[in-house]
Amino acid sequence: MPRKAGRSPEETRRALLDAAATVIRTRGVSASLDDIARAAGVSKGGLLYHFPAKDALVRTLAQDMLDAFRTEVRAALDPADTAPGRLTRAYVRASLDTSHDEVAVREYLALIAQLMSIPEVAELARADAGQWERELHDDGLPDHVVTLVVAAADGASAAPLWGVGIDVAAARKLEQQLLDLTRPN
């Protein structure tokens, strides 16, 4: 299959990552490179040009997902907020963002579950979680507050995986309660 006319290398790489996400989510981590290339509209050779092996593609996909969440948290930082806990509050806002539809969130979480079965990806996720833990615990709040707030935000954001996502009003209420815990009385 020839390269799509007009698609830049960056766009092709993005198409490959998006296709890998869809194919792995629906077919599992045993999905073939042929399946992923076909879904992206490129040849297998084109895929291998960007990602020399399936491991590299999967690792890049996982890192892309971790980076995307970090970008969402950074975007949720309030420029006017300079008080201790600023990053933790942004983490809560990003984790409880209800602008994504529930089906998309469930699909995203299903993809994470597939990827976490790969030891190298699990290690990448552990390293990222360790970085978050350091950054959030250095955010100026008592450790027990950070632990409670982050655990609640993470739990609520993963609830759709179990088919029990919270509605928008409940998410907003939880978000406000968690944000209140991060501010001095």
Number of C-alpha atoms within 10 A of each C-alpha: 11 10 14 12 6 8 11 11 12 10 11 20 19 15 20 25 24 16 19 26 24 18 23 22 20 14 12 17 19 10 15 16 19 14 16 25 23 17 17 24 19 19 19 18 16 19 25 15 12 15 18 12 12 18 13 13 20 21 18 15 20 23 15 14 17 15 13 12 14 16 12 16 19 14 14 19 18 12 8 7 12 10 13 16 24 22 24 27 29 20 27 24 23 22 23 23 16 17 7 9 8 17 13 11 18 19 17 19 19 18 21 19 15 19 23 17 12 15 10 15 21 17 12 17 19 12 12 16 13 12 12 16 16 11 13 21 19 16 18 16 20 13 14 10 16 23 14 13 23 20 13 18 20 15 13 18 22 19 15 20 17 9 11 11 18 17 10 13 10 11 20 16 11 18 23 15 12 22 19 13 17 21 13 9 5
